[in-house]
Amino acid sequence: MMEIIEAAIEAPFDNLLGTFIYLTAVIVITILSLTLLLFLIPNPLSARTKQILIGVLTFVVLIIWAIVVF
């Protein structure tokens, strides 16, 4: 199983598994960094507004990632 994942990571854009692994990493890093940023920087935004902002920015990052990859 690990051999398959290692091979997928070595050539990520030649197979669907490698693309999925990198897409998942981009999503997780985006959400974690935006959540940390909104937590550390004092702001008057409500929790709902922060969640909407994180969702919209994650979607924008996904679109940019798809344009760059494909």
Number of C-alpha atoms within 10 A of each C-alpha: 5 7 8 11 13 12 13 20 18 11 12 17 15 11 12 10 17 20 17 15 14 16 15 12 12 15 15 13 13 19 17 11 12 19 15 11 11 16 11 9 8 8 9 8 11 8 10 9 11 17 16 11 16 19 15 12 15 19 14 12 15 16 12 11 15 11 9 8 9 6
